Amino acid sequence: MSLKHFTSRLHKTREHLAERISQVLKFNFYLYLAGVFSVFALLDATVLHLTGEMRQGAFDMMVRYRIVVPRPDPDIIIVDINEASLAAMAQEYGRWPWPRQVMGEFLEQIEKQQPQAVVFDILFSDADVFNADSDAYFNAAIAKTNNTYFPVLRLDPASDKLSQIKPDMISGVTRLPDSHVDIETQANATVAVVLPHFQAALDGGRLGLHNIYPDSDGVARRYNVYRADYGWKLLTLPATIARDLGWQEPDAEQVLLNWRGKPFTYRYVSFSDVYFDIGNKVKLRPQDEFKNKIVIIGSTAPGLFDIKATPMDRMFPGVEILATAIDNFKHGDSLRFPEGRVWYLLITLGIVWLTAWGFYRDAGRDKIDSLFGLSQLILLVITYASINLTNTYINLTGPVAVGLLFFSLARLYAMATSKALKQNMVRVTSASQGTLLATLLLIRLDSERNVIRPATLEKIRRSLERAGQVGKSVEMLTGDQKGLWGLFENTLAVSWVAEAQDAAKHSAIEHDIAAVLAALSSGLRQYLVQPDNAASHFVYSGRMHGGVEAPAGWRLIFAEALLAWDKQDRDK
């Protein structure tokens, strides 16, 4: 079998299958499909949460390409232990980690400039057994401050039973007021955490979790305000800073970060540059560089592995995520993300069923496409505007995605079955037997005074199709045809058929002709600029035989109608 023959057979099989399916399902297919999508939407809202994952990707794209981007706070400075610092400090202090005295000296000198806060994004978890004096120096430097903050690492809760640390042993941890955990469980609970090694840091109580919890796809989009463990409220580092500096704490357990831009958006200074300038007699750096600033000491060196994936970049410094969270808490502009599962479900069902109803009622391809496209555009504009103009992210991309999938399947079915589902008098007469009376109404639109586009002609055709009560076929020639067929441009052909002896139906067809002509007059006024005398028409009836002779009979009726119409015009 040749490829051409195989392709031809495949095409005929597809047409036959589409016709069989359309005969069984007809326009009810759209309602059945809407029912299937409704079940999916309900399951997704309660169990699957697949569109929730779609919304994550949509959020990443929108926040990355938004127009209105908040500026990073100029009072937040990151002192960066970068690769250059590691190389510069290695000559005197060796490889990382350096002796803690280095941090003590740095802290002492920074404090002289009266920063608002000094935040360590470094976990000092163990003693330096080879430099006890160095640890003691750093501890003493911490004890002299009242604005230094240190991180606490929350370990896997599966290890809680192995821990000996109770939540109330950690400074700053409080009971959750609305907790349903019983008193005994609260009192006996232990949490697996890594605390700072230095007693001065523990005594100061300026502690907070600095864990970053990515979403299921490994991308960090949110930041915890606190963790609720066994009825206890364990604050994160930004929340502890907010408490001490009098900022309003977000009223949620976690927030969606309002990103300030790509990596290295905040002001960075190299740790080694600042440290060596401290020891110089002649200072090269401003001596009020850190006055009233929030100084975050962390690392962007890839070798120290504090790199995370975020919506802004796959390689985002962890210290800048902390800076972003602090910035958000300070300005109260972290993004709220209402779950709104019921609303998302209702919007999804609304899109699906309104689209299904349009297809079911055969409202017209152009109208359905336009309205559906407009609805999707409005939802996307609302989503994009919310992240640019407000701090509430209304993510409607889930309903948009489901609606687009439904529309695509419905449109494919419509394309595959358009011929089979459309009323066709040739097919009707081919399925009938005996002598039939065919009625043909020809309508020619004047294109001299009106610009008649195919879309306009289709709107008029559909208005005629809806007129009357008897089954009929309304077809159009658009003028796109070449040669002889171009003579019939902007022509509509309306056809009816009835058994030759069925007087009642003949009468009904006459009433239908009047209804169609009334609809034509109304359609011309609605869709044409100059509707007066914009169309001419001619009605012709003739007998024909059904069955296999029907196609030839319709060709003869069409030819006779054209000749009779032409004779009528000449006789005027």
Backbone hydrogen bonds, N-H to C=O, Kabsch-Sander energy under -0.5 kcal/mol:
donor,donor_aa,acceptor,acceptor_aa,energy
6,F,2,S,-2.5
7,T,3,L,-2.6
8,S,4,K,-2.0
9,R,5,H,-2.3
10,L,6,F,-2.4
11,H,7,T,-2.3
12,K,8,S,-2.3
13,T,9,R,-2.6
14,R,10,L,-2.3
15,E,11,H,-2.3
16,H,12,K,-2.6
17,L,13,T,-2.7
18,A,14,R,-2.6
19,E,15,E,-2.2
20,R,16,H,-2.3
21,I,17,L,-2.7
22,S,18,A,-2.5
23,Q,19,E,-1.9
24,V,20,R,-1.5
25,L,21,I,-3.1
26,K,21,I,-0.5
26,K,22,S,-1.3
28,N,25,L,-1.5
29,F,26,K,-1.1
30,Y,27,F,-1.1
31,L,27,F,-0.5
32,Y,28,N,-2.4
33,L,29,F,-2.9
34,A,30,Y,-2.0
35,G,31,L,-2.0
36,V,32,Y,-2.1
37,F,33,L,-2.3
38,S,34,A,-2.1
39,V,35,G,-2.0
40,F,36,V,-2.1
41,A,37,F,-2.8
42,L,38,S,-2.2
43,L,39,V,-2.5
44,D,40,F,-2.9
45,A,41,A,-2.0
46,T,42,L,-1.2
47,V,43,L,-3.5
48,L,43,L,-2.0
49,H,44,D,-1.6
53,E,49,H,-0.9
53,E,50,L,-0.5
54,M,50,L,-1.4
55,R,51,T,-2.1
56,Q,52,G,-1.2
57,G,53,E,-1.4
58,A,54,M,-2.1
59,F,55,R,-2.6
60,D,56,Q,-2.2
61,M,57,G,-1.9
62,M,58,A,-2.5
63,V,59,F,-2.9
64,R,60,D,-1.6
65,Y,61,M,-1.7
69,V,67,I,-0.9
76,I,73,D,-1.6
77,I,75,D,-0.6
77,I,294,I,-2.5
78,I,267,R,-2.7
79,V,77,I,-0.6
79,V,296,I,-3.0
80,D,78,I,-0.8
80,D,269,V,-3.2
81,I,79,V,-0.6
81,I,298,G,-2.9
82,N,80,D,-1.7
86,L,82,N,-2.4
87,A,83,E,-2.2
88,A,84,A,-2.5
89,M,85,S,-2.8
90,A,86,L,-1.3
91,Q,87,A,-0.6
91,Q,88,A,-0.5
92,E,89,M,-1.0
93,Y,89,M,-3.1
94,G,90,A,-1.3
102,V,99,P,-1.8
103,M,99,P,-0.6
104,G,100,R,-2.2
105,E,101,Q,-3.1
106,F,102,V,-2.3
107,L,103,M,-2.8
108,E,104,G,-2.4
109,Q,105,E,-2.0
110,I,106,F,-2.4
111,E,107,L,-2.5
112,K,108,E,-0.9
113,Q,110,I,-1.7
114,Q,111,E,-1.8
116,Q,293,K,-1.7
117,A,293,K,-1.7
118,V,147,N,-2.7
119,V,117,A,-0.5
119,V,295,V,-3.6
120,F,118,V,-0.5
120,F,149,Y,-2.6
121,D,119,V,-0.6
121,D,297,I,-3.2
124,F,122,I,-0.9
125,S,123,L,-1.4
129,V,127,A,-1.1
131,N,128,D,-1.5
135,D,131,N,-1.9
136,A,132,A,-2.3
137,Y,133,D,-2.1
138,F,134,S,-1.9
139,N,135,D,-2.6
140,A,136,A,-2.2
141,A,137,Y,-2.0
142,I,138,F,-2.3
143,A,139,N,-2.1
144,K,140,A,-1.0
145,T,142,I,-1.9
149,Y,118,V,-2.5
150,F,206,R,-2.3
152,V,208,G,-2.2
153,L,194,V,-2.0
154,R,152,V,-0.6
155,L,153,L,-0.6
155,L,192,A,-2.7
159,S,156,D,-2.7
160,D,157,P,-1.9
162,L,159,S,-1.2
163,S,159,S,-0.5
163,S,160,D,-1.5
166,K,164,Q,-0.6
169,M,166,K,-2.2
170,I,167,P,-1.8
171,S,169,M,-0.6
173,V,170,I,-1.8
174,T,233,K,-1.4
176,L,231,G,-2.8
179,S,176,L,-1.4
186,Q,182,D,-2.1
187,A,183,I,-2.6
188,N,184,E,-2.0
189,A,185,T,-1.2
191,V,165,I,-2.8
193,V,191,V,-1.0
194,V,153,L,-2.5
195,L,193,V,-0.6
197,H,124,F,-3.3
202,L,198,F,-1.6
203,D,199,Q,-3.0
204,G,200,A,-1.9
205,G,201,A,-1.0
206,R,201,A,-0.5
207,L,205,G,-1.6
208,G,150,F,-1.2
209,L,235,L,-2.3
210,H,152,V,-1.6
213,Y,211,N,-0.5
215,D,219,V,-2.9
218,G,215,D,-2.5
220,A,309,A,-3.3
221,R,219,V,-0.7
223,Y,255,V,-2.3
225,V,253,E,-3.2
226,Y,253,E,-1.6
227,R,234,L,-2.3
229,D,227,R,-0.8
229,D,232,W,-2.0
230,Y,228,A,-0.5
232,W,229,D,-1.9
233,K,174,T,-3.7
234,L,227,R,-2.7
234,L,232,W,-0.7
235,L,233,K,-0.8
236,T,225,V,-1.9
237,L,209,L,-2.8
240,T,236,T,-2.2
241,I,237,L,-2.1
242,A,238,P,-2.5
243,R,239,A,-2.3
244,D,240,T,-2.2
245,L,241,I,-2.4
246,G,242,A,-0.6
246,G,243,R,-0.6
247,W,242,A,-2.1
255,V,223,Y,-2.5
256,L,335,L,-1.9
257,L,221,R,-2.4
257,L,255,V,-0.6
259,W,257,L,-1.1
265,T,262,K,-0.6
267,R,76,I,-0.7
269,V,78,I,-2.5
271,F,80,D,-2.7
274,V,270,S,-2.0
275,Y,271,F,-2.9
276,F,272,S,-2.6
277,D,273,D,-1.5
278,I,274,V,-1.7
279,G,275,Y,-1.1
280,N,276,F,-0.6
280,N,277,D,-0.7
283,K,281,K,-0.8
289,E,286,P,-1.1
291,K,288,D,-1.2
292,N,114,Q,-2.4
293,K,290,F,-1.9
294,I,75,D,-3.4
295,V,117,A,-2.9
295,V,293,K,-0.8
296,I,77,I,-2.9
296,I,294,I,-0.6
297,I,119,V,-3.2
297,I,295,V,-0.5
298,G,79,V,-1.9
298,G,296,I,-0.7
301,A,81,I,-1.0
304,L,301,A,-2.1
305,F,302,P,-1.6
306,D,301,A,-0.6
307,I,305,F,-0.6
308,K,316,F,-3.1
310,T,313,D,-2.8
316,F,308,K,-3.4
318,G,306,D,-3.0
320,E,317,P,-0.6
321,I,317,P,-1.3
322,L,318,G,-1.9
323,A,319,V,-2.0
324,T,320,E,-2.4
325,A,321,I,-2.3
326,I,322,L,-2.5
327,D,323,A,-2.6
328,N,324,T,-2.7
329,F,325,A,-2.6
330,K,326,I,-2.4
331,H,327,D,-2.1
332,G,328,N,-1.2
333,D,328,N,-1.3
334,S,328,N,-0.5
335,L,256,L,-2.6
336,R,391,N,-3.4
344,Y,340,G,-3.2
345,L,341,R,-2.3
346,L,342,V,-2.5
347,I,343,W,-2.7
348,T,344,Y,-2.5
349,L,345,L,-2.7
350,G,346,L,-2.4
351,I,347,I,-2.5
352,V,348,T,-2.4
353,W,349,L,-2.8
354,L,350,G,-2.2
355,T,351,I,-2.0
356,A,352,V,-2.6
357,W,353,W,-2.5
358,G,354,L,-1.9
359,F,355,T,-2.1
360,Y,356,A,-2.9
361,R,357,W,-2.5
362,D,359,F,-1.0
363,A,358,G,-2.7
368,I,364,G,-2.7
369,D,365,R,-2.8
370,S,366,D,-2.5
371,L,367,K,-2.7
372,F,368,I,-2.7
373,G,369,D,-2.6
374,L,370,S,-2.5
375,S,371,L,-2.4
376,Q,372,F,-2.4
377,L,373,G,-2.2
378,I,374,L,-2.5
379,L,375,S,-2.0
380,L,376,Q,-2.2
381,V,377,L,-2.6
382,I,378,I,-2.4
383,T,379,L,-2.1
384,Y,380,L,-2.9
385,A,381,V,-3.1
386,S,382,I,-2.2
387,I,383,T,-1.3
388,N,384,Y,-0.9
389,L,385,A,-3.1
390,T,386,S,-1.3
393,Y,336,R,-3.1
393,Y,391,N,-0.6
394,I,392,T,-0.9
395,N,393,Y,-0.9
396,L,394,I,-1.0
400,V,396,L,-1.8
401,A,397,T,-2.6
402,V,398,G,-2.4
403,G,399,P,-2.7
404,L,400,V,-2.6
405,L,401,A,-2.1
406,F,402,V,-2.5
407,F,403,G,-2.8
408,S,404,L,-2.3
409,L,405,L,-2.1
410,A,406,F,-2.7
411,R,407,F,-2.9
412,L,408,S,-2.2
413,Y,409,L,-2.1
414,A,410,A,-2.4
415,M,411,R,-2.5
416,A,412,L,-2.4
417,T,413,Y,-2.0
418,S,414,A,-0.7
421,L,417,T,-2.8
422,K,418,S,-1.4
428,V,424,N,-2.1
429,T,425,M,-2.9
430,S,426,V,-1.9
431,A,427,R,-1.3
432,S,429,T,-0.9
436,L,544,M,-3.4
437,L,498,A,-3.4
438,A,436,L,-0.6
438,A,542,G,-2.9
439,T,496,W,-2.4
440,L,540,Y,-3.5
441,L,494,V,-3.6
442,L,440,L,-0.6
442,L,538,F,-2.9
443,I,492,L,-2.9
444,R,536,S,-2.8
445,L,490,N,-2.6
446,D,534,A,-3.4
447,S,445,L,-0.6
452,I,450,N,-0.8
453,R,451,V,-0.8
457,L,453,R,-2.5
458,E,454,P,-2.3
459,K,455,A,-1.8
460,I,456,T,-2.1
461,R,457,L,-2.6
462,R,458,E,-2.3
463,S,459,K,-1.9
464,L,460,I,-1.9
465,E,461,R,-2.1
466,R,462,R,-1.5
467,A,463,S,-0.5
467,A,464,L,-0.8
473,S,495,S,-2.0
475,E,473,S,-0.5
475,E,493,A,-2.5
477,L,491,T,-2.6
478,T,476,M,-0.5
485,W,482,K,-1.1
486,G,483,G,-1.2
487,L,484,L,-1.9
488,F,485,W,-1.6
489,E,486,G,-1.3
490,N,477,L,-0.9
491,T,477,L,-1.6
491,T,488,F,-0.7
492,L,443,I,-3.1
493,A,475,E,-2.9
494,V,441,L,-3.1
494,V,492,L,-0.5
495,S,473,S,-2.5
496,W,439,T,-2.4
498,A,437,L,-1.7
500,A,435,T,-1.8
502,D,499,E,-1.8
503,A,501,Q,-1.6
506,H,502,D,-1.9
507,S,503,A,-2.2
508,A,504,A,-2.0
509,I,505,K,-2.5
510,E,506,H,-1.8
511,H,507,S,-2.0
512,D,508,A,-2.2
513,I,509,I,-2.3
514,A,510,E,-1.7
515,A,511,H,-2.1
516,V,512,D,-2.8
517,L,513,I,-2.4
518,A,514,A,-1.9
519,A,515,A,-2.3
520,L,516,V,-2.2
521,S,517,L,-2.1
522,S,518,A,-2.1
523,G,519,A,-2.6
524,L,520,L,-2.6
525,R,521,S,-1.7
526,Q,522,S,-1.7
527,Y,523,G,-2.6
528,L,524,L,-2.1
534,A,531,P,-1.8
536,S,444,R,-2.3
538,F,442,L,-2.0
540,Y,440,L,-2.5
542,G,438,A,-2.3
544,M,436,L,-2.3
546,G,434,G,-2.1
547,G,429,T,-2.0
547,G,432,S,-0.8
549,E,546,G,-0.9
550,A,547,G,-1.6
553,G,549,E,-2.2
554,W,550,A,-2.5
555,R,551,P,-1.9
556,L,552,A,-2.0
557,I,553,G,-2.4
558,F,554,W,-2.7
559,A,555,R,-2.2
560,E,556,L,-2.8
561,A,557,I,-2.5
562,L,558,F,-2.1
563,L,559,A,-2.3
564,A,560,E,-2.7
565,W,561,A,-2.4
566,D,562,L,-2.3
567,K,563,L,-2.4
568,Q,564,A,-2.3
569,D,565,W,-2.1
570,R,566,D,-1.9
571,D,567,K,-2.0
572,K,568,Q,-0.7
